[in-house]
Amino acid sequence: MRYILILILLIFVFAGYFYQEEPVSKPYMEKINVMEKADKFVSQKTTKFEKSYTEKIILDKITPSQVEEVKDLAMQLKGKNDYETIWNIVAWEEKNIKYDWEKFNRWKKHDFITGNIEDEIQKPVDTWTSGYGVCIDYALLTSALLLSLGKECYIFDIDGVDGGHAFAAYKIGNIYFAMDQKLPVTDVYSDIILFSKTYWNLNPSSTKVYKIWMENGKVKVKEIPFSSIPHNYPPINSNIEIANDIIDYFSKKYGLKKDSRINNMEHMKYLPTGYKSGKYWIQEVNVNMYPQFGEKWGEWLDNRLDENFNKWRYVWAKVEDKKIYLYLAK
């Protein structure tokens, strides 16, 4: 009996020695493998995007004359504070600049019209006047607009299998806000996380950051470590403040009365007594929401909804789990 037990024990020992566990999460492991491929792609096929090249692109495209040429547009977009200004710039770009998918697909295939990608990256004025651009074109235009207002800015450059991604950013306090083609404006980490979920072939760990400023009439660029960008922002417990700003926006613009009785309409089977009809929307935001943008949240929601708000009498709103709930009744 003793020999049988020893034999069984030896079988388990050798089985454990040769056994190799399967990954806990197969999709996650596959994603890591793709990131490794992205690193190889960057080192073997896109050596043009090394540090000196990116800085050269910024200095070549954002010249002092380009900064001066976009100043009139920048002054039109300037708000009463920095939060309003950066929101206005992104709102204008979302409305007036279309993403150039034809250009993106050509770049993805390395099919350059001029034979050099550098020649196809647009100067800020060219993106403004043509109304088209890819991410780096947006980033350069955004940076020129901020520089023309006497502000420092940043460009974040992320490598990926399909060429990567770039966006401009502006720092207020200790928070770097991404100005990435579309509203709403959020912090850079929240923006990168959301973008990576959509385009998971990006390699966020490859991110390079370039600080850009004007000095003695010249454009200056300096690479700073991505690790120096703070990302442990304090918890944002401001849902009520943002909801109140949204309510104030619709109340002021359309003369609607604030009425908390229509709150949580999505859970109601019938409206409270005294109302004949109601309507509500749920807008997913999916990024960190900042109350500093005030009534811009209401303006953003207004522009997204195809609705005649003048036919309603009452309004209310709430914010939960990165979602905006807007309620109307009469």
C-alpha positions as CSV (number, residue, x, y, z in Angstrom):
1,M,0.0,0.0,0.0
2,R,2.9,2.3,0.9
3,Y,4.5,1.7,-2.5
4,I,1.3,2.5,-4.3
5,L,1.0,5.9,-2.4
6,I,4.6,6.7,-3.3
7,L,3.9,5.9,-7.0
8,I,0.8,8.1,-7.0
9,L,2.8,11.0,-5.4
10,L,5.6,10.7,-8.1
11,I,3.0,10.8,-10.8
12,F,1.5,14.1,-9.5
13,V,5.0,15.6,-9.1
14,F,6.0,14.8,-12.7
15,A,2.6,15.9,-14.0
16,G,3.0,19.2,-12.2
17,Y,6.5,19.7,-13.6
18,F,5.4,19.2,-17.2
19,Y,2.0,20.9,-16.9
20,Q,1.7,24.5,-18.1
21,E,-1.3,26.6,-17.2
22,E,-3.5,28.2,-19.9
23,P,-3.8,32.0,-19.8
24,V,-6.5,33.2,-17.4
25,S,-8.0,35.5,-20.0
26,K,-7.3,34.5,-23.6
27,P,-8.5,37.8,-25.2
28,Y,-6.1,39.7,-22.9
29,M,-3.2,37.6,-23.9
30,E,-4.0,38.0,-27.6
31,K,-4.1,41.8,-27.1
32,I,-0.6,41.7,-25.5
33,N,0.7,39.8,-28.5
34,V,-0.7,42.4,-30.8
35,M,1.1,45.1,-28.8
36,E,4.3,43.2,-29.3
37,K,3.7,43.2,-33.0
38,A,3.0,46.9,-32.8
39,D,6.4,47.5,-31.2
40,K,8.1,45.5,-34.1
41,F,6.1,47.5,-36.6
42,V,7.2,50.8,-35.2
43,S,10.9,49.8,-35.0
44,Q,11.0,48.2,-38.5
45,K,8.6,50.1,-40.7
46,T,8.0,53.5,-39.1
47,T,11.4,54.7,-38.1
48,K,10.4,58.1,-39.5
49,F,8.4,58.6,-36.3
50,E,11.4,58.6,-34.0
51,K,11.7,61.5,-31.5
52,S,13.7,63.9,-33.8
53,Y,11.4,63.3,-36.7
54,T,8.2,64.2,-34.7
55,E,9.9,67.4,-33.3
56,K,11.0,68.3,-36.9
57,I,7.4,67.8,-38.1
58,I,6.0,70.1,-35.4
59,L,8.6,72.8,-36.1
60,D,8.2,72.5,-39.9
61,K,4.4,72.7,-39.8
62,I,3.7,75.1,-36.9
63,T,5.8,78.1,-38.0
64,P,5.4,81.6,-36.5
65,S,3.6,82.7,-39.7
66,Q,1.1,79.8,-39.4
67,V,0.4,80.8,-35.8
68,E,-0.2,84.4,-36.9
69,E,-2.5,83.3,-39.7
70,V,-4.9,81.4,-37.4
71,K,-5.0,84.1,-34.8
72,D,-8.3,85.7,-36.0
73,L,-10.0,82.3,-35.8
74,A,-8.6,81.7,-32.4
75,M,-9.9,85.1,-31.1
76,Q,-13.4,84.1,-32.3
77,L,-13.2,80.9,-30.3
78,K,-11.7,82.4,-27.2
79,G,-14.0,82.0,-24.2
80,K,-14.3,83.8,-20.9
81,N,-11.8,81.3,-19.4
82,D,-9.5,78.5,-20.5
83,Y,-12.1,75.8,-20.0
84,E,-14.5,77.5,-22.3
85,T,-11.8,78.3,-24.8
86,I,-10.6,74.7,-25.3
87,W,-14.2,73.5,-25.4
88,N,-15.0,76.0,-28.1
89,I,-11.9,75.0,-30.2
90,V,-12.8,71.3,-30.2
91,A,-16.5,72.1,-30.9
92,W,-15.4,74.2,-33.9
93,E,-13.1,71.5,-35.2
94,E,-15.8,68.8,-34.8
95,K,-18.2,70.9,-36.8
96,N,-15.9,72.3,-39.5
97,I,-13.1,69.7,-40.0
98,K,-14.0,66.3,-41.4
99,Y,-11.7,63.3,-40.9
100,D,-9.9,62.4,-44.1
101,W,-10.5,58.7,-44.4
102,E,-9.1,58.5,-47.9
103,K,-5.8,59.9,-46.6
104,F,-5.8,57.5,-43.6
105,N,-6.3,54.5,-45.8
106,R,-3.5,55.5,-48.1
107,W,-1.2,56.0,-45.2
108,K,-2.2,52.7,-43.8
109,K,-1.1,51.0,-47.0
110,H,2.1,53.3,-47.1
111,D,0.7,54.6,-50.4
112,F,1.9,58.2,-50.3
113,I,1.1,60.5,-53.2
114,T,4.3,62.4,-52.9
115,G,6.3,59.4,-51.8
116,N,6.9,61.0,-48.4
117,I,4.5,61.1,-45.5
118,E,6.1,64.3,-44.3
119,D,4.9,66.2,-47.3
120,E,1.3,65.0,-46.7
121,I,1.1,66.2,-43.2
122,Q,-0.7,69.5,-43.4
123,K,0.1,72.9,-42.1
124,P,-2.5,74.3,-39.7
125,V,-3.9,76.8,-42.2
126,D,-4.2,74.1,-44.9
127,T,-6.4,72.0,-42.5
128,W,-8.5,75.0,-41.7
129,T,-9.1,76.1,-45.3
130,S,-9.5,72.5,-46.7
131,G,-11.8,71.3,-44.0
132,Y,-10.1,67.9,-44.0
133,G,-7.4,66.2,-42.0
134,V,-6.2,63.2,-40.1
135,C,-5.3,63.1,-36.4
136,I,-1.9,64.8,-36.7
137,D,-3.4,67.5,-38.8
138,Y,-6.1,68.2,-36.1
139,A,-3.3,68.2,-33.5
140,L,-1.2,70.7,-35.4
141,L,-4.1,73.1,-36.0
142,T,-5.2,72.9,-32.4
143,S,-1.7,73.6,-31.2
144,A,-1.4,76.6,-33.6
145,L,-4.7,78.0,-32.3
146,L,-3.6,77.8,-28.7
147,L,-0.1,79.3,-29.4
148,S,-1.8,82.2,-31.2
149,L,-3.6,82.9,-27.9
150,G,-0.3,83.0,-26.1
151,K,-0.7,79.5,-24.5
152,E,1.5,76.5,-24.1
153,C,0.2,73.2,-25.4
154,Y,1.2,69.6,-25.9
155,I,1.0,66.9,-28.6
156,F,0.6,63.3,-27.6
157,D,1.9,60.7,-30.1
158,I,0.9,57.1,-29.8
159,D,2.3,54.3,-32.0
160,G,0.1,51.5,-33.4
161,V,-0.2,48.8,-36.1
162,D,-2.2,51.1,-38.4
163,G,0.0,54.1,-37.9
164,G,-0.9,55.3,-34.4
165,H,-2.7,58.3,-33.1
166,A,-1.9,61.9,-32.2
167,F,-3.9,64.7,-30.4
168,A,-3.3,68.1,-28.8
169,A,-3.7,68.8,-25.1
170,Y,-3.8,71.8,-22.8
171,K,-2.9,71.9,-19.2
172,I,-5.1,73.6,-16.6
173,G,-3.8,73.2,-13.0
174,N,-2.4,69.7,-12.8
175,I,-4.8,68.2,-15.4
176,Y,-3.9,67.7,-19.0
177,F,-7.1,68.0,-21.1
178,A,-7.1,66.1,-24.4
179,M,-8.4,68.1,-27.4
180,D,-9.0,65.2,-29.6
181,Q,-11.2,66.1,-32.6
182,K,-14.6,65.6,-30.9
183,L,-16.4,66.7,-27.8
184,P,-16.6,66.2,-24.9
185,V,-13.3,67.4,-23.6
186,T,-11.8,65.1,-20.9
187,D,-8.4,64.3,-19.4
188,V,-5.7,62.7,-21.5
189,Y,-5.8,59.3,-19.7
190,S,-9.6,59.0,-20.0
191,D,-9.3,59.9,-23.7
192,I,-6.5,57.4,-24.4
193,I,-8.5,54.6,-22.6
194,L,-11.6,55.4,-24.6
195,F,-9.7,55.6,-27.9
196,S,-7.8,52.4,-27.2
197,K,-11.1,50.5,-26.7
198,T,-12.2,51.5,-30.1
199,Y,-8.8,51.1,-31.8
200,W,-7.2,48.4,-29.7
201,N,-4.2,48.1,-32.0
202,L,-2.7,51.2,-30.3
203,N,0.2,50.8,-27.9
204,P,-0.4,53.4,-25.1
205,S,2.9,52.5,-23.4
206,S,4.6,54.0,-26.5
207,T,3.1,57.4,-26.0
208,K,5.5,60.4,-26.4
209,V,4.6,63.9,-25.3
210,Y,5.8,67.1,-26.8
211,K,5.5,70.4,-25.1
212,I,5.1,73.4,-27.5
213,W,5.4,77.1,-26.7
214,M,6.4,80.4,-28.3
215,E,9.6,82.2,-27.1
216,N,11.0,85.4,-28.7
217,G,8.8,85.0,-31.7
218,K,9.9,81.4,-32.3
219,V,8.1,78.1,-31.8
220,K,9.9,75.8,-29.3
221,V,9.4,72.0,-28.8
222,K,10.6,69.8,-26.0
223,E,9.8,66.1,-25.4
224,I,8.8,65.3,-21.8
225,P,8.4,61.9,-20.2
226,F,4.9,60.4,-20.5
227,S,5.4,59.1,-17.0
228,S,5.5,62.7,-15.8
229,I,1.9,63.3,-16.8
230,P,-0.2,63.0,-13.6
231,H,-3.1,60.5,-14.0
232,N,-4.2,59.8,-10.5
233,Y,-6.7,62.6,-10.6
234,P,-8.9,63.0,-7.5
235,P,-12.4,61.3,-7.7
236,I,-14.8,63.5,-9.5
237,N,-17.9,63.7,-7.3
238,S,-19.6,66.4,-9.3
239,N,-22.6,64.7,-11.0
240,I,-25.1,67.1,-9.3
241,E,-23.1,70.2,-10.3
242,I,-23.0,69.1,-13.9
243,A,-26.7,68.2,-13.9
244,N,-27.6,71.6,-12.5
245,D,-25.6,73.3,-15.2
246,I,-27.4,71.4,-17.8
247,I,-30.8,72.3,-16.3
248,D,-29.7,76.0,-16.1
249,Y,-28.7,75.9,-19.8
250,F,-32.1,74.6,-21.0
251,S,-34.0,76.8,-18.6
252,K,-32.2,80.0,-19.8
253,K,-32.2,79.2,-23.5
254,Y,-35.8,77.9,-23.9
255,G,-37.6,79.4,-20.9
256,L,-38.3,75.9,-19.4
257,K,-39.2,75.6,-15.7
258,K,-37.1,73.5,-13.5
259,D,-39.1,70.6,-12.1
260,S,-37.6,67.7,-10.1
261,R,-40.9,65.8,-10.1
262,I,-40.1,64.5,-13.6
263,N,-36.7,63.1,-12.4
264,N,-36.2,59.4,-13.0
265,M,-38.8,59.3,-15.7
266,E,-37.2,56.2,-17.2
267,H,-38.5,54.3,-14.2
268,M,-42.1,55.7,-14.3
269,K,-45.0,53.8,-15.7
270,Y,-47.1,57.0,-15.7
271,L,-46.3,60.7,-15.4
272,P,-47.2,62.4,-12.1
273,T,-50.6,64.0,-12.0
274,G,-50.8,67.3,-13.9
275,Y,-48.6,66.4,-16.9
276,K,-50.1,65.3,-20.2
277,S,-46.8,64.2,-21.9
278,G,-43.1,63.7,-21.3
279,K,-39.9,62.6,-23.0
280,Y,-36.4,61.7,-21.9
281,W,-33.0,60.9,-23.4
282,I,-30.0,59.0,-22.0
283,Q,-26.7,60.2,-23.4
284,E,-23.6,58.0,-22.8
285,V,-20.5,60.0,-22.2
286,N,-18.0,57.2,-21.3
287,V,-15.2,59.5,-20.2
288,N,-14.4,61.5,-17.0
289,M,-16.8,64.5,-16.8
290,Y,-15.5,67.8,-15.4
291,P,-17.9,70.4,-13.9
292,Q,-15.5,73.2,-14.9
293,F,-17.0,73.2,-18.3
294,G,-20.3,74.4,-16.8
295,E,-23.2,75.0,-19.2
296,K,-21.1,73.7,-22.1
297,W,-22.5,70.3,-21.1
298,G,-26.0,71.6,-21.8
299,E,-24.9,73.2,-25.1
300,W,-23.3,69.9,-26.2
301,L,-26.4,67.9,-25.4
302,D,-28.6,70.5,-27.2
303,N,-26.5,70.2,-30.4
304,R,-26.8,66.4,-30.3
305,L,-30.6,66.2,-30.0
306,D,-32.9,66.8,-32.8
307,E,-35.8,68.2,-30.7
308,N,-38.0,71.3,-30.6
309,F,-37.5,72.3,-27.0
310,N,-39.8,75.3,-27.3
311,K,-42.8,72.9,-27.2
312,W,-42.0,71.7,-23.7
313,R,-42.6,73.5,-20.4
314,Y,-40.6,71.6,-17.8
315,V,-37.0,70.3,-17.6
316,W,-34.8,68.3,-15.3
317,A,-31.5,66.4,-15.6
318,K,-29.3,64.0,-13.7
319,V,-25.8,62.5,-14.3
320,E,-25.0,58.9,-13.2
321,D,-22.3,56.4,-14.2
322,K,-21.0,58.7,-17.0
323,K,-24.4,59.1,-18.5
324,I,-26.6,62.2,-18.9
325,Y,-30.4,61.9,-18.4
326,L,-32.5,64.8,-19.8
327,Y,-36.2,65.0,-18.9
328,L,-38.9,67.1,-20.5
329,A,-42.6,67.4,-19.8
330,K,-45.6,69.6,-20.3
